[in-house]
Amino acid sequence: MRANKISNLFVIAFLVVSSAVAIFPIYMAVVNSVKTQGEMFESFLSLPKSLHFENYSQAYDKLDLLHSAFNSVIVSVIGIGGIVFCASLAGYKLSRTRGKVSNLLFLLFVSSMLVPFHSIMIPLTRMAKNLHVQGSSYGLGVIYIGLGVNMAVFLYHGFVRSIPRELEESAEMDGCNQFQAFFQIIFPLLLPITVTIAILDFLWIWNDFLLPLLMLSDPNAYTLIISTNKLFSEYNKDWSLILAALVMTAIPVVLIYGFFQRYIMHGIAEGAVKG
């Protein structure tokens, strides 16, 4: 009994320390975003002597925040919508089709998850230029579809295998073709894993820096993360404005993740192990 209590104390202490380590960078960003540059350099860890919310208004103006956020929303909607549409159909068909070809295609999807982005960065840039999708928010969204569909197919494939085939057979007996059976019967049942995929891909697309940096050259097409990079210059870095911009950029992600986080692990576990 005593050993169990000691073990529980160690677990609690470990969790407290881990939480503090995770929360500390967020605390530093928020606290220093309402300080002046001089006050921040004087004492980075201390609470602000007075609140300088003008940092947020200045960062808002320099980022052209609404326009940049709108670009990020366009990219996210196109990317997530395309990933869900393509991956749900592919995962469903691969799961329901038995054979070597189906297994090989599924293996290719899963294997592509192991390819690091940096190894395909240059060929991807050249391909995007040749296909005339480089330089626009819409083209960037299409590229995200190609990069994100593999993980989604893997999750959909496992989830579909838990759905009885009799549902489709009944729908076909009632006169539905395969597409109607999928969209009217199967796809609504995929809501848990669809929500999970949509949230994970939103967090990835919204926070991604490297791919938009490679693909977007027009400032009018900049996403919110790339616009934040404009606050960094060679000779001047106003960290108070930078931190204020980063806090504003992170707010949508934190809110969405906080609201939907209970679906994420549940959906991943079901999509990975069912069947």
Secondary structure as UniProt FT lines:
FT   HELIX           2..32
FT   TURN            33..34
FT   HELIX           37..42
FT   HELIX           54..63
FT   HELIX           65..96
FT   HELIX           100..112
FT   TURN            113..114
FT   HELIX           117..130
FT   TURN            131..132
FT   TURN            134..135
FT   HELIX           137..160
FT   TURN            161..162
FT   HELIX           166..173
FT   TURN            174..175
FT   HELIX           178..181
FT   HELIX           182..186
FT   HELIX           187..189
FT   HELIX           191..207
FT   HELIX           210..215
FT   HELIX           219..221
FT   HELIX           224..228
FT   HELIX           229..231
FT   HELIX           239..273
//
